[in-house]
Amino acid sequence: MAPREKIVYTEGHLIDSGLMRQIFDTIISDGGSFEILDFTIGKTNDEFSQARIKIFADDMVTMNTILLKLSNIGCHISKEETVELGDAPADGVVPSNFYSTTNHETSVRINGNWITVEKMRMDGVIVIDGNKAAVKKFRDVKKGDKIVLGISGVKVQPEFAERDREDFSFMSGAVSTERKARLFVERTAEMIKDKNKKVVVVAGPVVVHTGGAPALANLIEYGYIQALLSGNALAVHDIESHLYGTSLGIDMSSGKPVEWGHRNHLRAINEVRRAGSIANLVKEGRLSSGIMHAVIKTGIPFSLAGSLRDDGPLPETITDMNKAQDDYFRILKDTDIVLMLSSMLHSIAVGNMIPAKVLTVCVDINPAVITKLKDRGSLQTIGLVTDVGLFLHLLAKQLIN
């Protein structure tokens, strides 16, 4: 069978970012071969390198597999090809050959011009409206929407972490252990000390269980955190710890179980439901410290997404998952930095919603959480394996005198 051929183009910091090696590895590992037709190296540290590469494959299945993977790391088929479009056949349904978005900056070629795609996020489709392009989730697609098909006329611009991300250059690997914890904390503090940056925290109830709530509350009160995303449990146990001095029925001071303490989180939920809201509990003076108190007093936006496991839930908890996703996405708009603190499911969800240019710091005692984030496409994630309570204590100490 005669080999199939295709020419792709790519540009960027191809050498020192490791992108060129990644392109070669992708072609070879998927059964293809290549020939470099042109390669122009940037003459300064800011100037992009450019390459034109001919791909060879034995069949179109292999070729299409290679081209799809190369598209996701910044290669495009032709500088002249226009994007291919198809009509959505029904609300929430798209043509089968739809282009699935990454979290990298993306452009599409329309009427001879490259147009930047707005509302960039992972696992969506690109909808064209005149000379504008934006990402939609399946459920938001309307019948007749013009959907981008295949990879023709699509250009992805990956982030170049090694060169552009000076904030993260101190980490030689993706996952740092406790031996680097102090350095990690110092650099994280350096990143978020600029209060003009929008810093969003994604936190799980472990923040409360490990004694990190006072430190996180202080960071919010001093203006270092601009939004909080979590689930029902964080707020419940934070409020429980203030009202009854326990978290999951364990005394926060002694670490010992408290008689009848197993129902304290339910008592906390009941108090909020009696008051009508967390804000009302603060207004009554019943809730006068902790994370949720700081959130209410400072007025920063927050969103609590529900789950099947929730008790109560609290009045503010959003139990409709589509609405919860939309609320998270709304709050994440224009975010500069996300701190993911011991909440695997919420962290992965947020990772799917933010573009790769958002600096992402994940702290968890379980290294698998950081690995899962990266495996699912959040390659910009830098992680520290440590106790989240210790991390927050050290971070607050760095920022608050």
C-alpha positions in Angstrom: 0.0 0.0 0.0 1.4 3.4 -1.0 2.2 5.6 2.1 -0.1 8.5 2.9 1.5 12.0 3.1 0.5 15.2 4.8 2.3 18.4 5.5 1.9 20.2 8.9 3.1 23.5 10.2 4.0 24.5 13.7 5.6 27.5 15.5 6.5 28.5 19.0 9.4 28.0 21.4 9.9 24.6 19.8 13.3 23.6 21.1 13.6 24.7 24.8 10.0 23.9 25.6 10.5 20.3 24.4 7.7 20.7 21.9 9.7 19.5 18.9 10.7 16.3 20.7 7.1 15.8 21.6 6.0 16.2 18.0 8.6 13.6 16.8 7.7 11.2 19.6 4.0 11.4 18.7 4.6 10.7 15.0 6.9 7.7 15.6 5.0 6.2 18.5 1.8 6.1 16.4 3.4 4.3 13.5 4.3 7.2 11.2 7.5 8.7 10.0 8.5 12.3 9.1 10.7 14.5 7.0 11.6 18.1 8.1 11.0 20.3 5.0 11.9 23.7 6.7 13.0 24.6 10.2 13.7 28.2 11.1 15.0 28.8 14.6 14.0 32.0 16.4 16.9 34.4 16.6 16.0 35.9 20.0 14.6 34.4 23.2 11.2 36.0 22.4 11.1 35.1 18.7 9.2 31.9 17.7 10.8 29.0 15.8 8.9 27.7 12.8 8.8 24.3 11.2 7.2 22.6 8.2 7.1 18.8 8.5 5.9 16.1 6.1 4.2 13.2 7.8 4.1 9.6 6.3 1.7 6.9 7.3 0.7 3.5 5.8 -3.0 4.2 6.0 -5.5 7.0 6.7 -6.5 5.7 10.1 -2.9 6.0 11.3 -2.5 9.4 9.5 -5.7 10.8 11.1 -4.6 9.5 14.6 -1.3 11.3 14.2 -2.8 14.5 12.8 -5.3 14.7 15.6 -2.7 14.3 18.3 -0.4 16.8 16.6 -3.2 19.3 16.3 -3.5 19.2 20.1 0.1 20.2 20.6 0.2 23.1 18.1 0.5 21.7 14.6 -1.9 22.7 11.9 -2.3 21.2 8.4 -2.1 24.3 6.2 -1.8 28.1 6.6 -4.4 28.4 3.9 -7.1 25.9 4.8 -10.4 27.2 6.0 -12.3 25.7 8.9 -14.9 23.0 8.0 -18.4 23.6 9.4 -21.5 21.5 9.9 -24.9 22.3 11.2 -26.0 21.0 14.6 -28.9 18.6 13.8 -30.8 19.2 17.1 -30.4 21.0 20.4 -27.6 19.4 22.4 -26.4 17.3 19.4 -23.5 17.9 17.0 -22.2 16.3 13.8 -20.2 13.1 14.5 -17.0 14.6 13.1 -16.9 17.5 15.5 -13.7 19.1 16.7 -13.2 18.5 20.5 -11.5 21.5 22.2 -8.4 21.5 24.4 -7.6 24.0 27.1 -5.0 25.7 25.0 -5.4 29.0 23.1 -7.0 28.1 19.8 -7.7 30.0 16.5 -9.8 29.0 13.5 -9.4 30.3 9.9 -12.6 32.0 8.7 -12.8 33.9 5.4 -9.0 34.0 5.1 -8.4 35.3 8.7 -7.3 33.6 11.9 -9.9 34.2 14.6 -9.2 33.6 18.3 -11.7 31.2 19.9 -13.4 32.7 22.9 -14.5 31.0 26.2 -11.8 28.5 25.8 -12.2 25.3 27.8 -11.6 21.6 27.5 -14.0 19.0 26.0 -16.3 21.4 24.2 -17.1 22.3 20.6 -16.4 25.4 18.6 -19.4 27.3 17.3 -19.0 29.9 14.5 -21.3 32.9 14.5 -20.3 35.3 11.6 -16.7 36.2 12.3 -16.8 35.1 15.9 -15.9 31.7 17.4 -16.6 30.5 20.9 -16.6 27.2 22.8 -19.9 25.6 23.9 -20.7 22.6 25.9 -22.9 20.0 24.2 -25.9 20.9 26.3 -25.7 24.6 25.2 -25.6 23.8 21.4 -28.7 24.8 19.5 -30.1 23.3 16.4 -28.5 24.9 13.3 -25.4 26.2 15.2 -22.3 26.1 12.9 -20.0 23.5 14.4 -16.3 23.2 13.6 -15.5 19.7 12.1 -12.2 17.9 11.9 -9.0 19.7 12.3 -8.7 21.7 9.1 -8.3 25.4 9.7 -7.8 24.9 13.4 -4.6 26.1 15.1 -3.8 25.3 18.8 -1.1 27.3 20.6 0.2 25.3 23.6 1.6 27.0 26.7 5.4 26.9 26.9 5.9 26.2 30.6 9.7 26.0 30.6 10.2 29.4 29.0 7.1 31.5 29.7 6.2 30.2 33.2 8.9 31.8 35.3 6.7 31.4 38.3 6.9 27.6 37.9 10.5 27.3 36.7 11.7 26.5 40.2 10.0 23.1 40.0 12.1 20.5 38.1 9.3 18.0 38.1 5.5 17.9 38.0 5.0 16.6 41.5 7.1 17.9 44.4 7.5 16.1 47.7 7.7 17.5 51.2 11.4 18.1 50.9 10.6 21.0 48.7 7.6 22.2 50.6 9.1 25.4 52.0 10.5 26.5 48.6 7.1 25.7 47.1 5.3 27.8 49.6 7.6 30.7 49.2 7.2 30.7 45.4 3.4 30.3 45.7 3.3 33.3 48.1 5.3 35.3 45.6 2.8 34.5 42.9 -0.4 35.4 44.8 0.9 38.4 46.8 -0.1 40.7 43.9 -3.7 41.5 44.9 -4.5 42.6 41.3 -4.4 39.0 40.3 -7.5 36.9 40.5 -6.8 33.9 42.8 -9.4 31.3 43.1 -9.3 28.5 45.7 -10.8 25.1 45.1 -10.9 23.4 48.5 -12.2 20.2 50.1 -13.2 19.5 53.7 -9.8 18.1 54.4 -8.8 21.8 54.8 -10.9 21.9 57.9 -10.0 18.4 59.2 -6.3 19.2 59.1 -6.7 22.5 60.9 -6.1 24.7 57.8 -9.4 26.6 58.0 -8.0 29.6 60.2 -5.1 30.1 57.8 -7.4 30.0 54.7 -9.8 32.4 56.4 -7.0 34.8 57.1 -5.8 34.7 53.5 -9.4 35.6 52.4 -9.7 38.3 55.0 -6.4 39.9 53.9 -7.5 40.0 50.2 -5.2 37.3 48.8 -8.1 35.1 47.7 -10.8 36.4 45.3 -13.2 33.4 45.1 -13.9 30.1 46.6 -15.2 26.9 44.9 -16.1 23.8 46.8 -18.8 21.4 47.8 -21.3 21.1 50.6 -18.9 19.4 52.9 -16.3 22.1 53.3 -18.9 24.7 54.3 -20.6 22.2 56.6 -17.5 21.1 58.5 -16.1 24.7 58.6 -19.4 25.8 60.3 -19.4 22.7 62.5 -15.9 23.5 63.8 -16.9 27.1 64.8 -20.2 26.2 66.4 -19.2 23.0 68.2 -15.4 22.8 68.1 -15.4 19.5 66.1 -14.9 18.4 62.5 -16.6 15.1 61.7 -17.2 14.8 65.4 -13.5 14.9 66.3 -12.4 17.6 68.8 -10.3 20.2 66.9 -8.1 20.8 69.9 -7.5 17.3 71.3 -8.0 15.2 68.2 -10.3 12.9 70.2 -13.9 11.8 69.4 -16.6 13.8 71.2 -19.7 12.1 72.7 -22.5 12.4 70.2 -20.1 14.3 68.0 -21.0 12.2 65.0 -24.2 14.3 64.7 -22.5 17.7 65.0 -22.2 18.3 61.2 -26.0 17.7 61.0 -26.6 20.2 63.8 -24.5 22.7 61.8 -26.6 22.1 58.7 -29.8 22.5 60.8 -28.6 25.8 62.2 -27.9 27.2 58.7 -31.3 25.9 57.4 -33.0 27.5 60.5 -31.3 30.8 59.7 -32.1 30.5 56.0 -28.6 30.9 54.8 -25.0 31.1 55.8 -25.1 34.9 55.4 -28.0 35.0 57.9 -26.1 32.9 60.4 -23.3 35.4 60.2 -25.7 38.3 60.5 -27.2 36.7 63.7 -23.7 36.5 65.2 -23.8 32.7 65.5 -21.0 32.3 62.9 -18.2 34.6 63.7 -15.0 32.9 62.4 -13.8 30.4 59.9 -13.7 30.2 56.1 -17.4 30.8 55.3 -17.5 33.7 57.8 -14.5 35.3 55.9 -16.2 34.7 52.6 -19.5 36.3 53.7 -17.8 39.3 55.4 -15.4 40.0 52.5 -18.1 39.5 49.9 -16.0 37.4 47.6 -18.0 35.1 45.2 -18.3 31.4 46.2 -20.1 28.4 44.8 -20.9 25.1 46.5 -21.6 22.2 44.2 -23.6 19.3 45.6 -23.2 15.5 45.2 -24.9 12.3 46.0 -23.0 12.1 49.3 -24.3 15.4 50.8 -26.2 15.6 54.0 -28.7 18.4 54.2 -27.6 20.1 52.0 -27.0 23.7 53.0 -29.4 26.2 51.3 -26.5 27.6 49.2 -25.5 24.2 47.8 -26.4 23.9 44.1 -27.8 20.4 43.6 -28.4 20.7 39.8 -25.0 19.7 38.3 -25.5 21.7 35.1 -26.2 24.8 37.1 -23.3 24.1 39.4 -20.9 23.7 36.4 -22.2 27.0 34.9 -21.8 28.8 38.2 -18.2 27.5 38.6 -17.4 28.6 35.0 -18.9 32.1 35.7 -16.7 32.6 38.8 -13.6 31.3 37.0 -13.8 33.9 34.2 -10.5 35.9 34.0 -8.8 33.9 36.7 -5.0 34.2 36.9 -4.2 31.5 39.5 -6.1 28.5 40.9 -5.1 26.9 44.2 -6.4 23.4 44.4 -6.5 22.2 48.0 -7.2 18.5 48.7 -10.3 18.1 46.6 -9.8 15.7 43.7 -13.2 15.8 42.1 -13.7 19.5 42.3 -10.1 20.1 41.1 -10.5 17.9 38.1 -13.8 19.6 37.3 -12.1 23.0 37.5 -9.2 21.8 35.5 -11.6 21.0 32.6 -13.0 24.6 32.8 -9.9 26.8 32.7 -7.6 27.5 29.8 -4.0 26.3 30.1 -2.7 29.8 30.6 -4.1 29.8 34.1 -1.4 29.0 36.7 -2.5 26.0 38.6 -1.1 24.8 42.0 -2.4 21.6 43.5 -1.7 20.5 47.1 -2.7 17.1 48.2 -1.4 14.3 50.5 -2.2 11.9 47.7 0.2 12.2 44.6 -2.4 10.4 42.5 -4.6 13.5 42.5 -1.9 15.6 40.8 -1.2 12.8 38.3 -4.9 12.4 37.5 -5.2 16.1 36.8 -2.3 16.0 34.3 -3.5 12.8 32.7 -6.9 14.4 32.0 -5.2 17.3 30.2 -4.4 19.9 32.9 -0.7 19.8 32.0 -0.1 23.2 33.5 -0.7 21.8 37.0 2.2 21.9 39.4 1.8 19.8 42.6 3.0 19.5 46.1 2.5 16.3 48.0 2.0 17.4 51.6 -0.5 18.0 54.4 -2.8 20.8 53.2 -3.2 22.2 56.7 0.6 22.6 57.0 0.8 24.2 53.5 -1.9 26.8 54.4 -0.3 27.6 57.7 3.1 28.3 56.0 1.5 30.2 53.2 -0.4 32.5 55.5 2.8 33.0 57.6 4.6 34.1 54.5 2.0 36.6 53.4 0.6 37.9 56.7 2.8 39.5 59.3 
